[in-house]
């Protein structure tokens, strides 16, 4: 039977940090980036840590992009490694450091920094053209085997249209220019919104994106959605249901039609779950499911809550992702509030399937 074994877990950072994402370099080092300050509300800059033993121990190395205190601009950037294994991208959002501003009024710019020395130093931020409205950037740049780069974002144009569209900016020259965009998620009936987008390359030219799916306006959760592209992200098929009532989820390709999928479950018994999935362009089947992180809490949406957005500030964990390591195990990371502090947790996994 398919199974997932937890081999170990621990904390990387304890400084009101959030939104981690890791990469493994050709020399075996693992880098993890994360925002520091404000927990998931982001009031500071982005730091990185390094592990030389497959994620078991970590050392803080420095800051990729600091808080601009004078301008009041915070940021949160997430790592990915170019197809040539030489350039590391740190992509995300520069936003107002005032987290009391409502989501649809918190102006954001899509930016990325580069490192070409195994993450020891980073370039100044470069801006990627995106729609002129607040943005939610919930994943890294996705470098494809073809050399193409995809930079994803969701749009937050108005209070009743949060997540109305998920799109990717496209670069075919290593991020020098971004002349093209494509729509990944948008409900043709105008009733659904999409948050916390995640992207993965399944095979050359074949991609998957997933999203936490809600009804626009009252932001009631629906089953998470996925969508497929068969042309390197130039076009995307219709959104299909995963059948999973979660929030953020990340597809990790295992080869052929198989995935490892960590996801948030914030209603009912709260936890970061992990499952093993097979899929087609139109279907999604779960073959194993277990708990990766038990939040030891139970929550239901209150009957007097008119918008699911009102509950976001009460979330105490999120952003589960994972990478396959050179030894065949997987390193998952997420943020969580533990002992009153928002920090970064790693979990080492072995998949038998």
Secondary structure as UniProt FT lines:
FT   STRAND          3..13
FT   STRAND          17..24
FT   TURN            26..27
FT   STRAND          30..36
FT   HELIX           39..41
FT   STRAND          45..51
FT   TURN            54..55
FT   STRAND          59..65
FT   TURN            69..72
FT   STRAND          73..81
FT   TURN            83..84
FT   STRAND          88..96
FT   TURN            99..100
FT   HELIX           103..105
FT   STRAND          108..115
FT   TURN            118..119
FT   STRAND          126..128
FT   STRAND          135..136
FT   STRAND          142..143
FT   TURN            145..146
FT   STRAND          149..156
FT   TURN            159..160
FT   STRAND          162..171
FT   TURN            174..175
FT   STRAND          180..185
FT   TURN            188..189
FT   STRAND          192..203
FT   TURN            204..205
FT   STRAND          206..215
FT   TURN            216..218
FT   STRAND          221..229
FT   TURN            232..233
FT   STRAND          240..241
FT   STRAND          249..255
FT   TURN            256..257
FT   STRAND          258..265
FT   STRAND          268..279
FT   STRAND          284..299
FT   TURN            303..304
FT   HELIX           308..314
FT   STRAND          317..324
FT   TURN            326..327
FT   STRAND          330..338
FT   TURN            339..340
FT   STRAND          341..352
//
